[in-house]
């Protein structure tokens, strides 16, 4: 099921922000591509389809957080995404907000 986790939760709207942050985080470390991100997200318990991820990548690019480039991948070409300066700045701000939320949700108990 699209947007479900290992626990079976179908709260895609709840997790979509976390998925976008996860994508942006990896795009700051190295160029990413769709299938690679689908596999990475799966390792963290997110099941996301290409039909969900690719429009998300396009929206992140349209907002200026990512930039794309076509690269040769053997006999084919692959679209890869990297974080822009704006994306890096947005991620830094988000990290602070996530830390604050984590403290309230987990450490505050």
N, C-alpha and C positions, 0 to 999 in steps of 0.2 A: 504494500500500500504506500502510495506517495506520501512522504513527510512523516512516516512513523518511525519510532525508535525501537530499540531492542526490547524495551519494556512494553511495547505495544501501544504506547500513547500516540494518538493521532492529532496532537495539538500543533499542527504545522505552523499556524500563526504565532504561537508562543515561541517556537524554536527558530523561526525564520531569521530573526535578528541575530541569534547566536550563530547560525549557519553563515550569514553574511560576514560577521566578524571573523569567523574561522577562515573563510575564503580570503578575506583581506589580510589576515595575519600571514597566511602562507604566501600570498602574492608579494608581501614585503620581504620575504626571505629569499624567494627565487621565482622565476616565471612559472606560472601554473597553466594547466590545460584542463578542459572539461572532464574527460574520463579519469584523469589522475585525481582531480578533486572529488569526484564521485566515490572513488575508491578510498581516499583519505577520510572523507566524511563517514563512509561505511565503517571504517575501523573505530570510529568514535560513537557508533551506534545510530547514526543518521542514515536513513534510506531515502535518497533523493534521486529522482529520475533526471535524465538529460533534458527532458521537456520542462523541468522546473529550474535546473541549474543554469542552462544556457541563457534563458531570459534574465535570470538574476545577474549573471556576468555582464550582459548587455546593459542592464540598468545601472550597475556599479560603474561601468565605463561611461555611460551617458551623464552620470552625476559627477564625473571627473575623478573618481577614486581609483580606477584602473585604466590602463591603456593596453591596446592589443597590437599584436604584430603577427604576421604570417611567417612561419619558419619551415624550412624543409625538414621532413621526417622520412628519410629514405626516399621512396618513390612518391610519397604524398606530401601535402603541406598541412601544417597544424597551426591553429590559432592559439597563441599563448597570451597570457595576461600578466602584467606587472603592476604593482602599486605605483601610483603617482605621488608627488610630494603632498598633494591634498589628501590622498588616501592614507599616507603615513601619519599625517597630522590628525586625521579623523580617528585612526586606530589608537594613537596615543591618548587622545581624549577619552575614547571608549574604554580603554584599559583602566583608567582611573575610575570611571563610573562603574565598571564591572567589579573592581576591587571593593568599592563602597557597597554595592549590592551584595556581593559575596559576604562581606562582613555582617551585614544586616540579616541575611538569610541563614548563614551557617554559624559564624562565630558569635553572633549575638544571642544564641540560645542559652 
